[in-house]
């Protein structure tokens, strides 16, 4: 499906009704723009409370905990950074 829209003065665009309904987007929802080799992907953003984010992060780190004993501080820092990124993406 391809639908054309006009870019407004401040770079704003209107997401066509058909696409908003398909993505279940409502006023005030956030979307993420991801540049790909084929163009730009627009998708709804998932908003997590701090408690939800901490839970997801704990789950990610829990899977890594047994490996920490043999790792350097830098390796652990990299794993934690990746775990945070993974939790945010979920």
C-alpha positions in Angstrom: 0.0 0.0 0.0 1.4 3.4 -0.9 -0.3 6.7 0.1 1.2 10.1 -0.6 1.1 12.9 1.9 2.4 16.5 1.9 5.1 17.7 4.3 4.0 20.8 6.1 6.0 23.9 7.0 7.6 22.5 10.1 8.2 19.0 8.7 5.0 17.7 9.9 3.0 15.0 8.1 -0.4 13.5 8.6 -0.4 9.7 8.9 -3.4 8.6 6.8 -6.4 7.3 8.6 -6.2 3.8 7.1 -2.6 3.4 8.4 -3.4 5.0 11.8 -6.2 2.5 12.3 -4.0 -0.4 11.2 -1.3 0.5 13.7 -3.9 1.4 16.3 -2.4 4.9 16.8 -4.3 7.5 18.8 -3.7 11.2 19.5 -0.7 11.6 21.7 0.9 8.2 20.8 4.6 8.1 20.0 6.1 6.6 16.9 9.6 5.5 16.0 11.2 6.4 12.7 13.9 3.9 11.6 16.0 4.4 8.6 16.5 1.2 6.5 18.1 0.4 3.2 14.7 0.5 1.6 13.4 3.7 3.2 12.0 4.8 6.5 10.0 2.5 8.8 7.4 4.1 11.1 6.2 2.0 14.0 4.3 2.6 17.3 6.6 3.1 20.3 6.1 1.0 23.3 6.1 3.1 26.5 7.2 1.2 29.6 6.9 2.4 33.2 10.1 2.3 35.3 8.9 -0.8 37.0 8.3 -2.6 33.7 11.6 -1.5 32.3 13.4 -2.7 35.5 11.6 -6.0 35.3 12.7 -6.5 31.6 16.2 -5.4 32.5 16.4 -7.8 35.4 15.3 -10.6 33.1 18.0 -9.7 30.5 20.7 -9.5 33.1 19.5 -12.7 34.9 20.5 -14.6 31.8 24.0 -13.2 31.9 24.6 -13.4 35.6 26.3 -16.8 35.6 28.9 -15.5 33.0 30.0 -12.5 35.0 32.6 -14.3 37.1 35.0 -14.8 34.2 34.5 -11.3 32.6 36.3 -8.1 32.7 34.6 -4.9 33.9 34.5 -3.7 30.2 32.9 -6.9 29.1 30.3 -6.7 31.8 29.6 -3.0 30.9 29.1 -4.0 27.3 26.7 -6.8 28.3 24.7 -4.5 30.6 24.5 -1.8 27.8 23.2 -4.5 25.4 20.7 -5.7 28.0 19.3 -2.2 28.4 19.1 -1.8 24.7 17.3 -5.2 24.4 14.8 -4.4 27.1 14.0 -1.0 25.5 13.4 -2.7 22.1 11.1 -5.2 23.6 
